[in-house]
């Protein structure tokens, strides 16, 4: 069975319209032809502050308040109107999710920023990134875990028939681990985080899923696959265009360990090829690893990253293209 889904972000400001489009595209794919659709709670950053990945996720933090400054989201002593706006957006999204997916039974994905991307993007009151303070990173991760528990419980009540998957978006993790994040002044680089220290932090937030399926998405070049594998995530989601030969080998190890490979093979920033050509590229890399075609059933297909930077029509076209690619892979898996 080949799954097909999206990363999460979507263009526009109308959450009802976005969720309806995702529902109508993905829910009918029930696996009868070897392809299963995995609809997702859309993220609409064009609605403004609090709808972006960082503000949206910061709004889930428990006992940690944030506000919005020119430099970005900052930890503060007490919540203000920025937090209130973020909370209102979450309530709108979850109420709309309940109405749009009323009676739905099947997989449903919810995405939030992972602990390192969040800590790299939040600022302390003294003007440093949270990531420079190990205690602050620990507090953010623990708070995020509590917030995730509450979010998944709320989603479960909103759509009782849903089998919910938690996705952590970690685009900043490679920079955190390699010491590539700039300092506040921009003239230096922050110290790197030891990968061995990152694994339990990621694993702690993933554990908040309470046994539900999980995925970690990293669309940056050189995703830290060993760290992602050891975190305990059920699935690894990467941009296949950025994978090196060594990266593909890491994917093979993950699949052999029982993880799902979420192939972000539908380009979002360039003109895509045909569904057959995209599928052929994945199959070629797969066969180069010595992996049998039958194991292509362990692959899920998504766009390479979120779709918020496209027009609504382009976003629909990319999601349809992902469906067509999944059908080609399903055919190869059953051949």
C-alpha positions as CSV (number, residue, x, y, z in Angstrom):
1,X,0.0,0.0,0.0
2,X,1.5,3.4,-1.1
3,X,0.3,6.3,1.0
4,X,0.0,9.8,-0.5
5,X,-0.3,13.0,1.6
6,X,1.0,16.6,1.8
7,X,3.4,18.3,4.2
8,X,0.8,20.7,5.7
9,X,1.0,24.3,4.5
10,X,-1.5,25.5,2.0
11,X,-2.0,28.8,0.2
12,X,-4.8,31.2,1.0
13,X,-6.6,32.3,4.1
14,X,-9.8,30.2,4.1
15,X,-9.3,27.1,6.2
16,X,-12.6,25.7,5.3
17,X,-11.8,25.9,1.6
18,X,-8.4,24.4,2.1
19,X,-9.6,21.5,4.3
20,X,-12.4,20.8,1.8
21,X,-9.9,20.6,-1.1
22,X,-7.6,18.2,0.9
23,X,-10.6,16.1,1.9
24,X,-12.0,15.8,-1.6
25,X,-8.6,14.9,-3.1
26,X,-7.4,12.4,-0.5
27,X,-10.3,10.8,1.3
28,X,-11.6,8.9,-1.7
29,X,-8.3,7.1,-2.0
30,X,-9.2,4.1,0.2
31,X,-6.5,1.7,-0.9
32,X,-8.7,-0.2,-3.4
33,X,-6.1,0.5,-6.2
34,X,-3.1,0.2,-3.9
35,X,-3.0,3.9,-2.9
36,X,-4.3,5.3,0.4
37,X,-4.8,9.0,0.9
38,X,-3.7,10.6,4.2
39,X,-5.5,13.9,4.6
40,X,-4.0,16.5,6.9
41,X,-4.9,19.6,8.9
42,X,-3.8,22.4,6.7
43,X,-1.6,25.3,7.9
44,X,-2.3,28.6,6.2
45,X,0.6,31.0,7.0
46,X,-0.9,33.7,4.7
47,X,-3.4,34.5,7.5
48,X,-0.6,36.3,9.3
49,X,1.3,36.1,12.6
50,X,0.2,33.1,14.6
51,X,-0.7,31.1,11.5
52,X,3.0,30.5,10.6
53,X,4.7,27.3,11.6
54,X,6.6,28.8,14.5
55,X,3.9,31.0,15.9
56,X,1.3,28.3,15.5
57,X,3.5,25.7,17.3
58,X,4.5,28.2,20.0
59,X,0.8,28.7,20.7
60,X,0.6,25.1,21.8
61,X,3.3,25.5,24.5
62,X,2.1,24.8,28.0
63,X,3.1,27.2,30.8
64,X,5.4,29.0,28.4
65,X,4.1,32.3,26.9
66,X,5.3,34.0,23.8
67,X,4.8,37.3,22.0
68,X,5.8,38.7,18.7
69,X,8.7,41.1,18.3
70,X,10.5,42.5,15.2
71,X,13.1,39.7,15.5
72,X,10.4,37.0,15.8
73,X,8.6,35.1,18.4
74,X,9.9,35.6,22.0
75,X,9.4,33.8,25.3
76,X,7.8,36.2,27.8
77,X,6.4,36.1,31.3
78,X,2.7,36.3,30.4
79,X,0.7,35.8,27.3
80,X,-0.6,38.8,25.4
81,X,-2.7,39.6,22.3
82,X,-0.4,37.7,20.0
83,X,-1.0,34.5,22.0
84,X,-4.7,35.2,22.0
85,X,-4.7,35.6,18.2
86,X,-2.9,32.3,17.8
87,X,-5.3,30.6,20.1
88,X,-8.2,31.9,18.1
89,X,-6.7,30.6,14.9
90,X,-6.3,27.1,16.4
91,X,-9.9,27.1,17.6
92,X,-11.0,28.1,14.1
93,X,-8.9,25.3,12.5
94,X,-10.1,22.6,14.9
95,X,-13.8,23.6,14.7
96,X,-13.5,23.6,10.9
97,X,-11.7,20.3,10.9
98,X,-14.6,18.8,12.9
99,X,-17.2,20.1,10.5
100,X,-15.3,19.2,7.3
101,X,-14.4,15.7,8.4
102,X,-17.7,14.9,10.2
103,X,-18.2,11.1,10.1
104,X,-14.7,10.5,8.6
105,X,-12.9,7.3,9.7
106,X,-9.3,6.9,8.5
107,X,-5.8,8.3,8.7
108,X,-5.4,12.0,9.5
109,X,-2.1,13.9,9.9
110,X,-1.3,16.9,12.1
111,X,2.0,18.7,11.8
112,X,3.8,21.1,14.2
113,X,7.4,22.4,14.4
114,X,9.8,20.0,16.1
115,X,11.6,21.0,19.3
116,X,14.9,22.1,17.6
117,X,13.3,24.1,14.9
118,X,11.1,25.8,17.5
119,X,14.0,26.5,19.9
120,X,16.1,27.8,17.0
121,X,13.4,30.3,16.1
122,X,12.2,31.4,19.5
123,X,14.1,34.2,21.3
124,X,14.9,34.7,25.0
125,X,14.2,38.0,26.6
126,X,17.9,38.8,26.8
127,X,18.1,38.7,23.0
128,X,19.5,35.2,22.3
129,X,18.0,32.3,20.5
130,X,16.6,29.7,22.9
131,X,18.8,27.1,21.3
132,X,21.9,28.6,23.1
133,X,20.5,27.7,26.5
134,X,20.3,23.9,27.2
135,X,17.8,24.5,30.0
136,X,15.6,26.6,27.7
137,X,15.7,23.9,25.0
138,X,14.7,21.3,27.6
139,X,11.8,23.5,28.8
140,X,10.6,24.2,25.3
141,X,10.7,20.5,24.4
142,X,8.8,19.4,27.5
143,X,6.3,22.1,27.1
144,X,5.8,21.2,23.4
145,X,5.3,17.6,24.4
146,X,2.5,18.6,26.8
147,X,1.0,20.8,24.1
148,X,1.1,18.0,21.5
149,X,-0.7,15.7,23.9
150,X,-3.5,18.2,24.3
151,X,-3.7,18.9,20.6
152,X,-3.9,15.2,19.6
153,X,-6.6,14.7,22.2
154,X,-8.6,17.6,20.8
155,X,-8.2,16.3,17.3
156,X,-9.4,12.9,18.4
157,X,-12.5,14.4,19.9
158,X,-13.1,16.6,16.8
159,X,-12.8,13.6,14.4
160,X,-13.5,10.5,16.6
161,X,-12.9,8.1,13.7
162,X,-9.5,9.4,12.8
163,X,-6.3,7.5,13.2
164,X,-4.1,10.5,13.9
165,X,-0.4,10.8,12.9
166,X,1.9,13.4,14.5
167,X,4.4,15.0,12.1
168,X,7.3,17.1,13.5
169,X,8.7,19.6,11.0
170,X,12.5,20.0,11.6
171,X,13.9,22.2,8.8
172,X,16.4,23.8,11.1
173,X,17.7,20.6,12.7
174,X,20.7,20.2,10.2
175,X,21.9,23.8,11.0
176,X,21.5,23.1,14.7
177,X,23.6,20.0,14.5
178,X,26.3,21.5,12.3
179,X,26.7,24.8,14.1
180,X,25.4,26.8,11.1
181,X,22.9,29.0,12.9
182,X,23.9,32.6,13.0
183,X,24.2,34.5,16.2
184,X,22.0,37.4,17.0
185,X,24.5,39.8,15.5
186,X,24.8,37.8,12.4
187,X,28.6,37.9,12.5
188,X,29.1,34.5,14.1
189,X,27.7,31.0,14.4
190,X,26.1,29.3,17.3
191,X,27.8,26.2,18.8
192,X,26.6,22.9,17.3
193,X,24.4,20.5,19.3
194,X,25.8,17.0,19.9
195,X,23.6,14.5,17.9
196,X,23.6,12.2,20.9
197,X,21.9,14.9,22.9
198,X,19.4,15.7,20.2
199,X,18.0,12.1,20.0
200,X,16.3,12.0,23.5
201,X,14.9,15.5,23.0
202,X,13.2,14.5,19.7
203,X,12.2,11.1,21.2
204,X,10.5,12.8,24.2
205,X,8.3,15.0,22.0
206,X,7.5,12.0,19.7
207,X,6.5,10.0,22.8
208,X,3.7,12.6,23.4
209,X,1.9,10.9,20.5
210,X,1.0,8.2,22.9
211,X,1.6,5.3,20.6
212,X,0.1,6.9,17.5
213,X,2.1,6.9,14.2
214,X,4.7,9.6,14.0
215,X,6.8,11.2,11.3
216,X,9.7,13.7,11.2
217,X,10.0,15.9,8.2
218,X,13.2,17.6,7.2
219,X,13.3,19.1,3.7
220,X,16.8,20.6,4.1
221,X,19.9,19.4,2.3
222,X,21.7,16.6,4.2
223,X,19.0,15.6,6.6
224,X,20.5,14.0,9.7
225,X,19.0,10.5,9.1
226,X,20.9,8.7,11.8
227,X,19.4,11.1,14.4
228,X,15.9,10.8,12.9
229,X,16.1,7.0,12.9
230,X,17.2,6.8,16.5
231,X,14.5,9.2,17.6
232,X,11.9,6.4,17.3
233,X,9.8,8.1,14.6
234,X,7.6,5.8,12.6
235,X,8.4,7.5,9.3
236,X,11.1,9.7,7.8
237,X,10.0,12.5,5.4
238,X,12.6,14.1,3.1
239,X,13.1,15.9,-0.2
240,X,14.3,13.2,-2.5
241,X,15.9,15.8,-4.9
242,X,18.4,16.7,-2.1
243,X,19.3,13.2,-1.1
244,X,22.9,12.1,-1.8
245,X,23.9,8.5,-2.4
246,X,24.7,8.3,1.3
247,X,21.3,9.7,2.2
248,X,19.6,7.0,0.1
249,X,21.6,4.4,1.9
250,X,20.3,5.9,5.2
251,X,16.8,5.6,3.9
252,X,17.4,1.9,3.0
253,X,18.5,1.3,6.6
254,X,15.4,3.0,8.0
255,X,13.1,1.0,5.7
256,X,14.9,-2.2,6.8
257,X,14.3,-1.2,10.4
258,X,10.6,-1.0,9.7
259,X,10.2,2.8,9.1
260,X,8.1,4.3,6.4
261,X,9.9,6.4,3.8
262,X,8.0,9.5,2.9
263,X,9.4,10.6,-0.4
264,X,9.0,14.3,-1.0
265,X,9.5,13.7,-4.7
266,X,7.0,16.2,-6.2
267,X,8.9,19.5,-6.6
268,X,7.3,22.7,-5.2
269,X,9.8,25.3,-6.4
270,X,10.4,24.1,-9.9
271,X,8.3,22.8,-12.8
272,X,7.7,19.1,-12.2
273,X,8.0,16.4,-14.7
274,X,5.4,13.8,-15.6
275,X,4.1,11.4,-12.9
276,X,5.8,8.5,-14.7
277,X,9.2,10.4,-14.8
278,X,9.0,11.3,-11.1
279,X,8.1,7.7,-10.1
280,X,10.9,6.4,-12.4
281,X,13.5,8.5,-10.6
282,X,12.4,7.2,-7.2
283,X,12.3,3.6,-8.5
284,X,15.8,4.0,-10.0
285,X,17.3,5.2,-6.7
286,X,15.4,2.4,-4.9
287,X,16.8,-0.3,-7.2
288,X,20.3,1.2,-7.0
289,X,20.2,0.3,-3.3
290,X,19.3,-3.3,-4.1
291,X,15.8,-2.8,-2.7
292,X,13.1,-5.1,-4.3
293,X,10.2,-3.4,-6.1
294,X,7.8,-5.1,-3.7
295,X,9.2,-2.9,-0.9
296,X,7.9,0.2,-2.6
297,X,4.8,-0.4,-0.6
298,X,6.8,1.1,2.3
299,X,7.0,4.4,0.5
300,X,4.6,7.4,0.9
301,X,4.5,10.2,-1.6
302,X,4.2,13.9,-0.9
303,X,5.3,17.2,-2.4
304,X,8.9,18.1,-1.4
305,X,7.8,20.8,1.0
306,X,4.7,22.8,1.9
307,X,2.5,24.3,-0.8
308,X,1.9,27.8,0.8
309,X,4.2,29.5,-1.7
310,X,2.1,28.4,-4.7
311,X,-1.3,29.6,-6.0
312,X,-4.3,27.6,-5.0
313,X,-4.6,26.1,-8.5
314,X,-0.9,25.2,-8.4
315,X,-1.2,23.6,-5.0
316,X,-4.1,21.5,-6.2
317,X,-2.1,20.5,-9.2
318,X,0.9,19.4,-7.1
319,X,-1.3,17.4,-4.8
320,X,-3.0,15.7,-7.8
321,X,0.5,15.0,-9.2
322,X,1.5,13.3,-5.9
323,X,-1.5,11.1,-6.2
324,X,-0.6,10.1,-9.8
325,X,3.0,9.4,-8.7
326,X,1.7,7.2,-5.9
327,X,-0.4,5.2,-8.4
328,X,2.7,4.6,-10.5
329,X,4.7,3.4,-7.5
330,X,1.8,1.1,-6.4
331,X,1.8,-0.4,-9.9
332,X,5.6,-1.0,-9.6
333,X,5.2,-2.6,-6.2
334,X,2.6,-5.0,-7.4
335,X,4.3,-5.9,-10.6
